[in-house]
C-alpha cells in the first residue's frame, strides 16, 4: 500500500486497485463488473471461470488490510442484466453474509443503468453521482464537479512500460489529476478497474497529473509532469 496526500486528506492506494480514505474509514472500488464473465458466456463467448470469486477475494483482502468500515462502489457493480445469474448472485450473497458489518454504497454507473440495481437483499445503498464525502465528489464518470475533487472510475486506466511496441507491458494505474489548483478543471482522479475480468484503457498523462501504476502487488509512484 502507498499512502499519499490528496485534496488535503490522507489516502491509501491499495495494490488491489482500491483507494482507502483513512479519515472516513471508506474503501473506494471502481468497476467491479461482477458477472461480466457469465454475461459473455451467455452470449457464447468462451471466457475464464471464477472471476467473480476472485474479485470478491480481492475485496475481502483490501477490507482486511485497511480496516475499512464502509465500501463505496464507484459504478458498474454488475456488468449487465445477465449478471443476475443465480451462481453470480449466490457468490455475492455469500460474501455479503461474511461481511454484514461493512456498510455498502453504490454510486450508479453506465453499466448499472443497464444491469439494474443490486438485489435489495444485499443491503447496498444505491445513489446517483455525485456523492459528497469531505472534499471529494464520488462519481463513476470522471467529470469535474465544481469546488470538489472528483474520484471516479469508468476509464480502467493503464500505462505502457517497456521497450519496443510489441514488448511493452500494460499496467493498471491510479490516474490522479492535479489537486493544487494550478490547473483548474483537472481536479479529477480515476481509479483502476477492480474487477478481475476487465479491459484497460491506455492514458495520456497531462501536466500536474500523478500516476501510480500497480506491478507485482506493489503500488509505485511516477514523477508528475511539471506544470508550465
N, C-alpha and C positions, 0 to 999 in steps of 0.2 A: 504494500500500500504506500501511497505517496501523499503526504499532507501539504496542501497549498493554501494560500490566502486568495479569496475570490470575492469581489464586491464587499470587502471588509469583513468577511466571515471565514471561519475555518472549514475547509472542505477536504475530505479524504477521497482520493481516487483509488478505487479498488481494482485489482487485476482482472476481475470478472467483467469489468466494464461498468460497474455501478459507481455512483458517487454518493458519499455519505456527508450529510450536513450535520456536523457534530452538535451544534447548539440546539438543534431541533430533534436530534436522535432519529433523523429521517434518511432512509436509503432511497435513492432515485434509480429507477430501472427504465431504460428506454428500449422499446421494440423487442418485447419478449417473443411475440409471434407464436404463442402456444397453438399447437395444432396445425402448423404450416405443413409438416411432412404428411400428415394424414390427408390434408386438403389436396396435396399433389397426387398422393396415391389414389384418391377417389377419382382423379382425372386420368388415371392410367400411367402416371409418371413414376418410374422406379426411383425411390429415394430412401435414405437411411431410416432404420427403425430406432426408437428410443430417444429421439431428440427432445421431446417434452420432458422426459425423466431427467435427462442430462441438464436441461435448463433449470429445472426445479432443484437439482442438487447444487448447482452453482448459486442459486438464490439462497438456499439454506446456508451454504458456506459463507456468503457475503454477510448475512444477518449475524451468524455466529462470530465472524471476525470483527464486526463493527459494534455489536450490541444494539443494533437498531431496534427501536420500538414501533416504528412506522415505516411502511414501504409505499412510495408513490410511483406508480407506473406511468411513464410519460408517453402514453399512447400505444396502440397496437398490441393490446393484451392478447386477444385472439386474432388469428390470421384471417379467417373467413367464416362464413356461415357453416361450412363443412367442418370447422374446428370444434363444433358442438358434438362431435362423435363421442359415444359413450366411453371408450377407453381413455381418450384425452381428458374428458371431464372427471373421470374417476381418479386419474392420477393427480389432477389439480386439487380435487376434493380431499384426497388422502394427505396431500401436502398441507392443505389448509387445516385439517384436523390436528396436525402435528405442530401448528403454529397459531393456535387460537388466540394467543396473547399479543399478536402483532396486528396493528391496525393497517388496513389496506385501502388505498385510494387509487382510482384510475382516472387520469385526465384523457378524455377521449381523443383518439387519433383518426386518421382516414380509414384504416382497416377496421377500427371499431364501428364506424358508421355502417360498414357492410356486414361485419360479423354479428353485430348486436352486442348488447351489454353482457357481461358475465352473469351466470345464474345467480339469483338472489341468495341462494344457499351458500355461496362462497363468502358472503359478508363483505363485499367490496363496495365502498362508496364510489359513485361514478359522477364526475363533474365535467363540465366543458372548460376549455382553456380560455384565459389563463387562471391558474390557481396561485394566489399570492401567498408567499411564505417569507417573511422578513424582507430582505432586499430583492428576493428572487420572484420571478414570474415563471411558474412551472407550466410548460406547454408541450405539445407534440411538435407543432410546426415551428421551425426556427425563424420567427419573425420578431422584430423589435417591439417591445411594449414600453411606452413612454415612462421614463423615470425608474425603470426596474431592469435588473439583469436577468435575461431570459435563459433558462436551462431547458433544453428540448432534445428531441430525438429526430426521427424521420429520415435523416440522411444516411445513416450507417457509415460514418466517416472512416476512412483509412488513408494511409500514406504508403508510397512505394519506396523501398530502400534496396540498395544493392547496386550492381554494375549495369551491364548491358540489358537491353529491353527484356529479353526472354529469361534473364537470370534474376530479375527483381522479385522481391518478396513484398507482399501486401500485408500491412499490419493495422489492425483496428486501432483507433486513437480517440482520445478526448480532444476536441477542437474548441478552444476557448477564445472567444473574441476579446478584444481589448476592454478592460474594465477600469481604465484610468481616467476616462473622459476625454482622452486625447483624440479619439476617433469616434465622434458622435454617430449613432446609428449602428454601431458594431457591438453593442452590449448583448451579445448572444453567444452562448456556449452550447455545444452539441455533444451528447454522449454517444459512445459506440453502441451498436446494436447488442443487446444482451442475449438474445436467443441463440441457441446452438445451431440453428439451421437458417441463417440469414445471409444475404449477399452484402457486399460492401461497395462504397462509392468513394473513389479517389478524390481528395480535396486539393484545392489550390490555396494555401495559406496567404493571408494578407498581412500587411504591416501591423504590428502590435498583437497579432494572434499568438497564443501559446498552444503548442502541440505536445500531447503526451501519448506516445504510442505504447502499446502493450505487446511484450515479447517475452517468451519463456516464463510466464507467470509473474512478470515484473512490469510496473509502470515506469516509464523513463521520461525524461524531460528533453525537449529540443529547444535550443535558444530561440526566443521570439525574434521575428524580423523587426528591425528598427523602424520606428515611426518617423516619417520625414519631418 
